[in-house]
């Protein structure tokens, strides 16, 4: 499979607004699932554009350092050559769809046709990629008559159909509701399990981080934090540049209030609730809990970390 390396990489667009990426030096192991987050205009999209070679071959500017994909120097390979290994999904699906297809399956098959594959193979891979993103029922729909979320899934299916080794997804759930976002993250996590190298930019860390091997925080063009999600979220000051997931905020408060012993910070609200369950249920069995079903009370408030913590606090006050 494909390893990616950045060696002292800096990039400045020709617009003259300064370095978009500065002194980036890191390796991404083959088969890993990498999340990227950070403030707006921090350099996240620029980082993504470097991997499939859109920088420096499409965007105009000055590149310093070396980016290698599978041992191939990006600056020395064409976008077409890199496309055999790297598939990228843009934040806006309408920037990715051809606009020339009359059906969804034609849209997904477009890239495969350019590879000169046999018709049977094209149809099989196109249908399978639509099935994997959960929109096979749209196979004959006109791509121009889809919702933003449906268009995003069609764009993702088009990328998956090309069977790249590396998937780069720049805010792939920007057009999706929470349920759709979770479905996309599950699909992408499944690709990682099959050995693909996956890079995802997202601000929806509540849904992304449980799947990640590694989280990068980019701020002002530099890698500000790099580690497992738990390592990053427990770094002092990280909340100044990252919207820390509610599960982490709840976990921190519970430890500060000494309701839970120190240990790994939970990455999902479900995990936060589970670490509380033995204490709460034990108290409930003893007849001293403030509510008949305290765990359910916390679960019902899971979408609001402040309310969730208040409910947890309420339960413990009654113990």
N, C-alpha and C positions, 0 to 999 in steps of 0.2 A: 504494500500500500504506500501511501504518500506522506512523507515528512515535510514540514514547512519550517524554514529558518529565516530569521531577520538578523542581519548583522549591521549594527550601527546605521539604521535606515532613517533618513530624513527626506521629507518631500515638501516642496513649496509650489503652490499653483502659480501660474503666470499672472494671476490677478494682482500679485504683490501684496497680499494681506499677511505675509509672514508664514512661518513654517506650520503646516497642518499636522505633520508628524515629525517628531524630533528625537533622534538618538534611540530608536527602538531596537532592542537587542534581545531576542528570545527564540526559543525552539518550541515547535508544536509537534508532539509525538504523533506518529501514525495511529489512527484508531481512537483518538481522544475526542472528548466533547468539551469545547471551549466556549464559555460565555464572555461577552464583552459588554460593558456598560460604562456609564459616565455622563457628564452633563451634555447638553446640546452643543454642537459645534466643537466638540472636544477632539475630534479626529477619528472617530469610530468608523465612519463610512470610508474615509481615506485609507484606513488600515485594511478594510475589506477589499477595496479596489486594487490594492497591490497584489493580492493573492492570485486572481485570475488574469493579471496583466493589463487590466484597464488603465492602470498606472504602471508604466509610463506611455503605453502605446496609444491610448485614446485621449486621455486628459493631458493638457499641455502644462509643463512645469519642469522643475529641476529635481532630479533624484540623486541622492547620495546613499552610499552603502549598497548592500546586496540582499536581494530577496530570492530564495531558492525554493522551488516546489518539486519534490521528488528528485532532488539533485540537479534540477534544471534551473539555470539562471533566468529569472523572469524577463529581464531586459533583453535577453538574447533569443527568447522564444516568442512566436507570434501569439495573438489572442486565440486564434484557431487551434494552434498546437496545445496551448494550455487548457482549452475547453475540453480536450479529451480526458483531462484529469480533474478539472475544477468546474463546478457548477455554482452560479451565483444567483440568488433571488434578491431583487431590489425591493426597497420599502414600498414604492408605488407600483402595483402590478401593471398599470396602464403604460408604464415606461418599458415593460418587458414583452407584452403581448404584441403580435405582429400587426394586428388591425386588418389583416388581409384574409383571414380565415372565416368561413361561414358557419363552421361547427366547432365545438370544443375539441373533438378528437382530431380535427385537422390542425388546430392550434398546437396541441400537444405533439402531434406527429411532425411538425415543421422541421425541427432540428434533426430528427432521425432521417427524414427524407434527404436532407443535405448531406448526410453521411453515406447515402447511396445504399442503405440496407434494403433487404427484400421486403416486399409488401407485407407478407405474413408476420415477419419479425416486427415491423413498424406497428402494425395493428395490435399485436400481442403486448408489446411494451407500453404502448399508449394506453390501452385499456387497463393494464395492471397498475400503471402509475395513477390513473384516475381513481381506481379502486382504493389504492393506498391512502389517498387524501380524502376519501369519503364522498366523492361527487360523481361516481360512475353513472348516476341517473341523469346527469347533465350532458351526456356524451354527444347528443344531437342538437344541443342548444346553441344559439348564436352567441358567440363570445361578447358581442357588443351589447347584449341584453342581460348581463349578469350583474349582480350586486358587487360591491367592493370586496366583500369577504369571499364570494364565489370566484371572482377574478384572481384573488390572491392564491386560492387553491389551484386554479388552473395553471397559473404561473409556476407554482411549486411542482405540480405534476409534470410540466414541461421540462423542468430541471431534473427531476428524478428519472424521467424516461431516458435521459442521456447517459445514465449510469456512471456518473463521475466518481472518482475516489474521494474527492473533497467537496463538501457542501459548505458554501458561505451564504448565510442568510442575514440580510440587513433589515432589522425590524420586520420579521416575517408575519407578525400578528397585528400590525398597525391597523389593518382594516377589519379585524375580527372581534367579535364579542368574546367574553371570558370563556364560554364553552368552546367556541371555535378555536380560540388561542390554545386552550389545553389540548385539544385534538391535534393541532399542528405540532406542539411540543412533544406529544407522545409519538407522533410519526417520526419526527427528527431523532428522538431518543432511540427509536427502533433502528434507524439507520446506523447510529453509533454502535449498537449491539451487533450489527452485521459487519462491523469492521471499518466503516467509513470514518474519515476525519471530518468533524463537524464544528463549524464556527458560527455562532449565533449572536447577533447584536440585539439587545432588548432592554427595555426599561421595566418589563413585567417580570421582575425577579422572583416574585412569589411563586410563579408557575414554572419559571426556567430553572432556578437553582437546584431543585431536588434531582435534576437529571445530570448536572454538570460534574466533570472531573476537575475543572479548573475555571477560575473567574479572573478576568483581567478588567481593571478599572483604568480607563484612559481619561486623563484630565490635562487640558492645555497641550495636547499633542504628545504627551509622554505616558508611559505605563506607570501609573501612580501606585497601584496595588496589583499583586499577582500571587495567587495561591488557591487552595481549595476554598469553596464558598464560606465554610466556617472560619477559616483563617482570615479571610478578607473581612468578614463581617464583625470579627472581634478585634480588628485593628483600630486603635484609638484615632478618632477623627474621620473615619471612613464615611460616617453619615453626613458629613459636610458636602460630599460629592456624589453620594449614592443614596437612592431611596431604599433604605434597608427594609427587607420584607417584614411584614407584621409578625410573623412567627418568631423572627429573631428578636424583635422589640419585646414581645411578650416573654420570650425566654430570658432575656436580659433582666427584665423587671422582676421576674420570679426569683432569679438568683440574687438580685440586689435585696429583695425582701426576705431572702432565706427560706422561701417556700420550697425550693428545689436545690439539691446539692449541686455544686459546680460540676461541669462536664460539658460534653459537646452541645453547642447551641442547636436547637431544633430548626430545621429548614422548612417545615410546613406547620400550619396550625394544627393539623392532625397529630403530628409528632409531639407538639407542645402539649396537647391534651393528653396524649398517651403517657407522657412522663409524669403527668399529674394524677392519672387515673388510679393508681394503687393507693395513694394517700387519700384522695377524695372518697373512693369507694369504701376504704377502711373506716373513714369517719362516718360515712352514711350507714354502714353496717352497725356502728356503735350507737346509732340513733341521735348523734349530736350535730349532724350537718344541717345547714340552714335551709336546704331544699331537698325535696324527695328525690330529685334526679339532678344533682349538681353538674355532672359531666355533660348531660344534654343541654343544660343551661349555658355552659361555656361554648359548646359546639354551635348553638344557635347564634351566638354573637361573634362567630369566627371571622366575619367580614369586616369587623370594626375592632382593631386591636385595643383601643382605649376601653370600649365596653367589655371586651373579652377579659381584659385584666381586672376591671372592676368586678365582674362576675366571679372571677377566680378569688379575688380578695374577699368578696362577700361570703363565698363558700368557706374560706379559711377562718374568717371572723366568727363563723358559726360553729367551728370545730372545737 
